[in-house]
Structure formats: C-alpha cells, structure tokens
Amino acid sequence: MSTLSFGPGEYVVYPAHGVGQIVDIEKQVIGGHELELIVITFDRERMTLRVPVAKAKTSGLRRLSTKKIMESALVTLKGRAKVRRAMWSRRAQEYEQKINSGDPVAIAEVVRDLYRSSTQPEQSYSERQIYEQALERLSCELAAVEQIETDAATAKLEKLLRAA
C-alpha cells in the first residue's frame, strides 16, 4: 500500500484544486501496467481526480492541515498587508504560485494582501479573481478542519480581515 495511506471518506488537499474527499482506492490497468489510484472528488468544482498512489506524495497531495497550522494562517490574515511595487503581472504570478502551493499560510498571505475594505479603492478584475480564488481555497480547508459549513468559514475569515 502507499506510504501516506489515505482511505475512503478522508478529506485531503490537492494543491491545484483545494479540498477534496477520497471516495475510493481503485486498481486500473493503464498502458499494460496495473496502477493503484486514489479517487478524489471535488464537490465545488464537480470534478473527480485519480492520483496514482505512487505519485501521491510528489503531487503534493496531503492530509488536511492541523488546527495549529490553520491557526497560524488565521494569524497571518490579521497581519499587515505587504504592498509590493512590482508589476501586476509579476505579483499575480507569485499569488497564483502561493495559492497552488496548497500551503494555508501562503494562501492566507494572498487573501490578506489582496483584501479591500469598503473604504479602499476598487480592485481590478484580475485582483478580485485571485482574491476570491484564495479566499475560497482557505475557506474550504478551514471548513473541513473545523467541521463547519464553507459559508461560515468564509464569514469567519472576512470578519478577521475587517478587524485587522
């Protein structure tokens, strides 16, 4: 079996897609080779992903964050936004990399840095898209860790942002 040994029913994080649930571990013959696959569903994206057990670790597939890691992500949200003067295309690329890293603290940095209160100037369309993607990713994992609804997790994150 795999070194990470995931099981059906378990919630996991796949860096490029966020939180999903393992529905099965199946064997399939692909190209003449029998492969053991972890079958993960992502309800929000209505998507099913099959990750070979042998590639689970290198793909970045991981268990949900611990409460301690989520707590440090929430602390990050309360911090001061880091405003960088680099070109937007460069910053957008860095934000995307942080989101796709699957690291909740890095994702929290993106949410914090792109958050706009009602008194601040409007965001561009692409800033808003990246902000919403990061917020959703963080909300989904927070919801899974705390076993609450995603909307409640989003509300909790937005409350922290407003208070910062």
N, C-alpha and C positions, 0 to 999 in steps of 0.2 A: 504494500500500500504506500501512500505518499508520506513524505516526511512531515508535512504540515497537517495531515489527516483531518480534512474537513468532512463534515457529514451533512446529509439532507436536513433541511429545516434551519440550518445555521445561516445567520446573516454575515455577509462578508463585504469587503470593499475592493472593487476593481478600479485601479487608478483612473482610467479613461471614462468610466461610466458611473462611479459612485457606489452606493449601497445596493446590493442585490441579495437574493436569497437562493441558497443551494436547494435545488429540487431533486437532484439525483446525481449519482456517480454511475456512469454507464460505460460499457465497453463497446467500441465500434472498430470495425476493420476499415482502415483508410490506406489506400495505396498498398495493400497487401500486408500491412502491419496492424496488429491489434493495439489499440490505444485505450487507455482508461481516461475518461473525460469527466470533468466536474461541470455539471449543467447548472447554470445560474440564470435566474430570471430577474429582470429589472422592470418592476411594475410601472414606474413612472414613464419609462421610455417604451413600454410594451415590447420588450426585446428579450431574447434568450441568447445566452452566450455559452459556448462549450470551450473549456480551457483544459488542455491535456494536463493530467496530474503531474507529469514530469516537468511541465513548464510553469506550474502554478507559482512557484517561488520567483522565478526570473520575470514573470509577467507582472509582478508586484501585487498579486492577489494576497489579501491579508484579512485577518480577523478584524472585527470592529475595534475601535480604539478603546482603551481603558477609560474609566471615569476620570482618572488623573490626567491623561492626555487631553481629553475633552475640556477639562478644567483649565489647562494651560492655553488651549485655543480660545476659550472664553476670556481669559485674562488678556490675551493678545488683542481681542476686539476692543477692550477698554483702553488700550494704549493710544498714543498719539499717531495720527496718520502720517506716513512718511511721503512727503510730496517730492517727487523726483522731477528734475527738469529735462530729462531725456525726451526724445521724440516719442509721440504716442505709439507709433508702430513698434518701437523697441520695448516700451513699457508693456504694451498689450501682449507681446510675445512672452515676456517674463511672467506676466499674470497667468497666461494660459499654461505655461510650464508648471507654475505653482499649483494651479487647480488640478492639472493632470498628474501631479506627483502623488496625489491621494493623501498627502500629509495634512491633517486637520489644522495644524498650527500655521502652515504656509497658506492654506485656503483662507483662514481667518485673517491673515495679513492682507490678502486681496480684498476681502469684504471690508475690512477697516479702512484701507487706503482709498477705496472707491465709493464708500458710503457718502451720501449727501443729505444733510438735514434740510428742512424746508426753507431755512434762511440762506442756504448756499446756492451758488449759481447752478443752473441745469447741467446735467451730464450730456455728453454726446451719445448718440445711439449705440455706438460700439462699447463705450464705457458702461452704459446701462446693461447691455447684453452680458458683458463679462462679470459685472457685479451680480446680476441675477443668477448666472450660472454658478458662481462661487457660493452665493447665499444658499441656493438650493442644495448644493453638494454638502455644505456644512450642516444645514437643517436636517437633511435626510440622515446623516450619521448621528447627529445629536438626538434625533427622534428615536433611532434604533438603540442607541446606548442607554437613553433614559426611559425607553419603552413608553413614549408618548406619541401623539399624532404629529405629523410633519408640520401642520399649520401652527400647532402650539410651540414647536421648536423654533419656527421662523419668528413667531411673535416674541419669544424669549430673546432671540438674537437681536431683533430690531430694538427691543427695549434696552438692551445693553448698549447698543450703538447710540441711541438717543441720549442715554445717561452719560456717555463718555465725554 
